Each structure stands twice: as C-alpha cells, then as structure tokens.
Amino acid sequence: MKILVTGGTGYVGGAVVKELLRRGANIRMLAREQTEKGKLPSGVEIAIGDLLDPPSVEQAIRGVDKLFLLNAVTPDELTQGLIAYDLAKRLKLKHIVYHSVFRVEHFKDVPHFASKLAIENAMREFDVPFTVIRPNYFFQNDRTLRDPLTKAGIYPMPLGQVGVSAVDIRDIAEAEAIVLMSDGHSGKTYNLNGPDVLSGPMMASIWSGLLGKEIRYSGDDMDAFEEQMRKRAPSWSAFDIRMMFQGYLERGFVAEAGDIEILTDLLGHTPRRYEDFAGETALTWQKQ
C-alpha cells in the first residue's frame, strides 16, 4: 500500500510523515521542488508538483492507494483541495484522509474554515471512501510566543475567558497515521481535542509558573490583535486569523461530549496536556 502525502514539508504534515514511517508505510510526498538531501527522512519518494497544477498532481496520484490531503491556508485553498480530491476520485483511490478543522460547520464566515467545509461537503457527495480529521487549536502555535512571553510578559493569543480544547500536533499526527494505516475508519469524522479547556488567563497562569515571572493575558481586543497580525502576515491572513479567534470568543471551541474518550481510544493513550508541552518548550528556550 502506497500513500501520497500533501503538505508533508510543513510542521503538521512532516509529523504525519514521521508517524507513517514509524509504522512502515510506503510514502510518496508531493513537493514543489526537490528537497535537499538530509532534510527529509530516508525512504520517502518525492513527486514534484503543485496543487494548482492538475497534471503534476495526477502524476503524483497515479500508482498510490491512499491520499492524505492537507493543504496550506492560502487564498486559493479551496481550489487546491478540490483539484486533489477530484483527481483522487477520477483515479479511484481506496481512501482519502482529509485534514480539516474542529467545528468547521459553525465558522462559515472564516475564509479557511469555509474552504475546508466545502471540501468536506464535496467528499460526502461521491463514493470515494474518506475520513475527516478535525483538530482544535495546536499547542505548537505557541512556540512563536517566546518574545511576548519572556520579554513583554504577556500571553497575546485571544483565547477568551472560556477557552479552547487545544491539542498537541504529535497527537494529531499519530491519529492521522493510525487512520491511514488501519481499517474501520471510512466515513468517520474525528474531532481531535486536548484534555484541558485552556482560557487566556489560564495560559498566562501556566506560563507565569514556568517562567517564574508574572505573565498577563492581553485580552480580547480583536482590532488590536488584527493590527499586530498584519505586522507579520499578509493582510488577508491577518483578517482570516482574526475572524477565527473572534469565532472562538463568540461560538466556542471546547471539546464536545465523548471527544476525549474517542481520541484516547484511537491513540491508545490519553492526549498530551498543554502544561507538559509548555514545560518542554520553556526548557528548550532556556537551553538556546
């Protein structure tokens, strides 16, 4: 069995590739250009192509049995995803595992959520076996917060007073590899949530303890958050991310009944906790 992985050069996709290799998978990875020797694990076949170039995607899909579909948050995310899906459908793949997002149907005003929902809906219309993976906010997003936390003494992500059931990318990758490598998942949708509901003030408290200094939660001013995002991301992306966090505040992003139990059963262990991730991250920062 051969699996085509898209998005494998990114942080999440790279973790999925490692988990698949650990399980002995035969992997082909779609990449825009040949990667330098040593930058990818040995044993991964590279197919040069682009999700906006259908002939190259078709060539990459030929000869594989399954597709792991993860595409980046871009203005043309929907087009990219549907090109890959339509070609997988035409070539009659045995199974597609799609990396979507938690509570996607409740965030139709968020551009990248709306793209993922449209791709999910297309998958449900046709007869290619599929599984949808819907992860929550990633723990690892907070690795970018070293300066705000250690220098400014603030936790800047607007998670609100209720919070989110954030999840570790390592658990996401493990779950996705398990679904790709085992039977019984066709037609299922898995919500991937961590075991704790993490609010903005709670995050500040966790980091205060780890860093040995007072960390303040910066609050829920979405205009100010979007303005800060525009300093390090394209304007369209800053708006998209602003709408996502605003949705968290308005509609919630907390695990639904049974989610943690289902993920625990799928993984064979309890999902990782944010405090453990944060402790590992703080230790890494101290060593650098």
N, C-alpha and C positions, 0 to 999 in steps of 0.2 A: 504494500500500500504506500503510495506516494502522496504527500501533502504539499500544496502550494500555499505559501505564506506571503501575504501582502503586509506592508508596514513593518517588516522584520528588522529594519535598520533603526527603528525608533525604540524608545525605552520600554514600552509595553510589549511590542512585537518581538524585540530582542529577548525579553524574558520568556516569552512563549516559545521561541526557537530553542532556548536552552532547556526548557522543560520537556519539549518534544524529543530533543536529542538524548536527554537522560532516560527517556523511555524507549529509545531505539528506533525512532521514526526516521523514515526516508523523506528528506525535506528538499524542496525546491523553493527558492525565495525570489520574489520579484524585486528588482532594484533598478534604479535609474542608470546606474553606472557600476562598473566593476569595482568592488571594494578592494582596498589594499590588503595584501597578504597579512594574515595575523589579526585582522580586525573582526573576522567572523570565526565562529567555531569551525573546526575541520569537519568535513562531511556534509556541508551544506552546498547544494548546487545553486548557482546563481543564474537567473534568467533576466537578461537586460530588457527593460521595458518601462512603460509609463502607463498609469491607469487612464490617462486621457488619450492613449494611442491604442485603439482596439486591436490592430493586427499584432502588436507586440504582446498584448495581454492574451490573445487567443493562442499564440505560440507558446506562451508560458503555461497555459492551462492544459494544452494537449499532452496526454501521457500521464496526467495525475488523476488521483481518485477523489481527493477531497480538497476543499478550499477553506483556508482561514482568512476571512475578509475583515481587515482593519484598514481604514483609510483615514488620513490626517484631517484635522479640522481646517478646511480651506473654503473659499467662496464657491468652489465647484465640487464640493464633497459629494453631493447627490449624483452628479453626472459620473464621477469616478466610480462610485459604488454600484450604480446601475449598469455601467459598462461591464464591470467584472461579473456581476450577477447574471446579466443577460447572456454573456458568453459561457459561463458555467452551466447555465440552463440549456443552451444550444448544444453544448458538448456532453450533456447528460452526466454530470458528476454525481457521485454516490452520496455526497453530503457536503453542506456548507455550514460553517460555524461563523456567525456574524457577531462582531464586537460592537454592541450598541451602547446604550446608557440607561441607567435606572430612571424609572418613572417618565419615560420619554413621551408617553401619550398625554402627560399633564403639562408639557412645556412646548406647546406648538408655536409659541411666539419667539422661541430661542432658535436662531438660524441653524446651528449644528445639530440640535435636538430634532428639529423639523426634518432635516435631511435624513437622519437615522430612522425616524419614524416612517418616512416614505419608502426607504429601502426595506425595512421590516414588512411593510404592507405589501410590497411587490413580492417578497419571498413567500408570503402566505397565499398569494393568488395562484401559484403554479405548483408543479408536482415534484420539484427537486427537494429531497429530504434536507431539512435545515434545523439548526439550533441557534437560539438567540441568547447571547450573554449580555446582561445589563448591569455593569458595575456602577458603584457610587463614586463619589469624590475620592481621588487617590491620596493615600498618605504621602507618597513621594513628591506630590506637588509642593509640599512644604520644605523640601530641600533647597528651594530657591530663596528661602526667607532668612538666610544667615545674617545678612546686614541689618534688616529691620529688627530682628530679634536680638542680636548681640550688640549692635551699635545704637539703634534708636530705642530699643527696649519696648517694642510694640509687636503684637500679633496682628497683621494687617488684613487677613482674609475675612471678608464679611459673612461669617457663618451664622450670625444672629444669636438670639438667646435660646432658641430651641435646638438648633444644630443639625448635623448630618451624620449618617452612619458610614463614615469614611472607611475605605478598605485598602489593604496593602496590595500593591501591584504583584508581589510574589504569590499571593493567594489567587489573584485573577489569572495569572499565567498558568499556575498549576491547574486550576479548574478548567481553563480552556484546553490545555493539553490532554487532560483526562477525557473531556468530551470528544476531542478529535480521535483519541486512541481507543475508545471503548464503545460498546453498543448500548442501546436503550435510551438515547438522548434525542432522537428525531422528533421534531415537532414541539420540543420543550423550550420554555423560556426560563432562564435562571437569573434571579436578582442576586448580585454579589455585594453583600454589605458586611461591614465590620461589626464586632460585638458591642461597641460602645457608641452612644449618641454624643457627638462632640460639638459643643457650642463654642462661640467665640471666646467668652470668658473662661470656659473650661480649658481651651487651648492655651490661653495666656497663663493660667494657673499651672498647667503641666510644664510649660517652658520656664516659668519662674522657678520651680523646684529644680529643674535640671541645670539651669544656668546660674543659679544662686543669686539672682537679682530680680527686681520687680519687672514683670512684663505686663504691659497694659493691652487690653483689647481696644483696637482703634475705632470700633463702632460700625454702624450700618449706613454711613453716608455714601449712597451709590454714585452720586455725581462726582464726589471727590475720588472714589475708587476708580471710576472710569477715566478720570483725568490722569491719575497716576499710571493706569494701564497703558494709556496712549504714549507714555514716555518710553515704553519698552516693547510695544507691539503695534502692528498696523491699526489704524482707526477702526476698521471693520471688525477686527478681532477684539479690540477693547470693548466695543459695543456688544458683541456677541457674549463675551465673558461677563460683562455687567448684567445682561439680561438673564444669564444662567444663575448668578448669585442672587439677583433680585427674585427670581423664581423660588430659590431655596427659602428666602425670607417669607414670601407670600404663600407658597403652596407646600412647603416642607420637603425634606429629603431624608426621612427617617425610615429605617427598615420596616417592612410590612410583616404581618404575623406569619411565622414559620420560616422566614428568610434565613435566619442564622442557623436553624436546625438543618435546613436543606443544604446550605453550603457546607456545614460541618460534615454531613453525611457524604457529600460529593468529594470533599477533600480527604476525609478520613481523619481529620483533626480539627480542632477549633480554629477559627480565623484569628490571625495575629491581631494584637492590640496596639493602638496608636502609641501608648506610653512606651512600649518596648521599642518601636520604630524610632520614636523621638530620642530615646536614650542612646540608641546606636548612632543616630545622626549627630547628636551633641558630642559623643566620643570621637567621631570621625573629624568633626570641626576642630576639636582640641588638638588632635594629632597633626593637622595640616599646618 
